[in-house]
Amino acid sequence: MSRSRSSVPGIDAELLAKDAVKLLPEPTRRAFLRAGAGAGALAFLTGCDIIDGPSVENALRTVSRFNDRMQARLFNPNRLAPTYPEAAITRPFPFNAYYREENAPDIDEDDYKLLIDGLVDDKRPWTLDRLYALPQETQITRLVCVEGWSAVGKWTGTPLREFLRRIGADTRAKYVHFTCAEGYSSSIDMATALHPQTQMTFKYDGEVLPPKYGFPMRLRIPTKLGFKNPKHVIGL
């Protein structure tokens, strides 16, 4: 599947990389820059097309992987991302993907199953009805995109750590991996997976999650950049 996107005018690639590094916690940022990765990422991005250049994504992923490793060492499960009042919600919430909105995956809710694999006791697939029956919570948090924008949204779903508990996941594993209907995949470190705000999201702003935001289920991880929040999740 092609990941090409039309370019967004007015975005400076080097500034974006600097902003991505700024999002790292202070100890992580210092270590990242000491390691020389920050300078390398900035040099890598200079002159690149911010949307079409695969080198941009690779450089940003370098920042993200470094952050994952450092957060695993420094992680504080009691530190929460900021939450916001209803009045702060961004409406309409921006659509952003490497495909057009009308090309979002068309998933039949009756046929949908979340496939489970890896270091878990119960690998039975989950239907959407079973997922919807799980205990759910609502959070109003900010999504920060590596493309230089942010927006506040209202998300409802099940804490991922509760789901992992129910399927008997081995939390000694280092990562949780997600596959998505549109061909995307992403992994998060176990500490992030167990964070109380990391959510399997089924609703946006009180309504069933629409296709443009990730129907039937997406991950909402307010402690991570937007590209680490996979949509249209079909496998865990």
Secondary structure, 3 states (H helix, E strand, C coil): CCCCCCCCCCCCHHHHHHHHHHCCCHHHHHHHHHCCHHHHHHHHHCCCCCCCCHHHHHHHHHHHHHHHHHHHHHCCCCCCCCCCCHHHCCCCCCCCCCCCHHHCCCCCCCCCEEECCCCECCCCCEEHHHHHCCCCEEEEEEEECCCCCEEEEEEEEEEHHHHHHHCCECCCCCEEEEEECCCCEEEEEHHHHCCCCCEEEEEECCEECCHHHCCCCEEECCCCCHHHCCCCEEEC
